[in-house]
Amino acid sequence: MFSDHRQRLVNELKEELEAAGNISSKALAAQIRDIGFSCSMCGKCCRRSCGDNRVLLTSSDIRSLQDSSLEDAVFPMLPDIPDVSLADTVNEYGHELEVDAQGRYHTFGWMLKRKANGNCSFIGEDGTNRCGIYDRRPMLCGTYPFYIEGGKLLTSECECLGKSISVEDSVLLAKDLLDRYVTELEDTVLLYEKFEGMGTSSQTPGGSKSLSGVDGIIFVVHDHNGNSEFAIKLNK
């Protein structure tokens, strides 16, 4: 049964979602110009050595990646543990995740897959820092270092803030930011509404085949679609 607490959270999110419709993209663009931003392609936001570089994927991001035959780019959201293998992350930091009676780890949402060194799987390592999926990059990547929270424009740490940005670019960025903000709110509402607890999950993010019994770690990911299983085989 839907708990009173979750219902209150959903109601609050829906109120925030309704208020988002009143945010002026023109005013938001003006704020962006006042702050200033021009990407230098330093690649720091894509590298784990420079901080937490996890990219939380929206429902729109997941569809785009899967439609491009890049479903292996979608990975369960995990705690940000630097320089630790996946097996050690689960073994040593599993207490940060919920574990059910079947030994499956429960987590919320999906992230962009990272390399063994923690860097984004799609950042070039040839010194150019070019993104391998630039035309399909997630909403977070396309709007970094800006984000909206509680209807307010905020920024993450970035050395490229304060640089001049054109009116045209600020307008496009404002539109993308609003799209991301609304999508994230809608996804979160659906997550709460479709949350199934520790019950049985039956499908993967890209299909309906159960992964129960696969040799490896089984994650149950809770997202806007409900619950789905994701299996990861560990290197022996």
Secondary structure by P-SEA (a helix, b strand, c coil): cccaaaaaaaaaaaaaaaaaaaccaaaaaaaaaabbbbbcccccccccccccbbbbbcaaaaaaaaaacccccccccccccccccaaaaaaccccccccccccbbbbccccccccccccccccccccccccccccccccccccccccccccbbbbcccccccccccaaaaaaaaaaaaaaaaaaaaaaaaaaaaccccccccccccccccccccccbbbbccccccbbbbbbbbcc
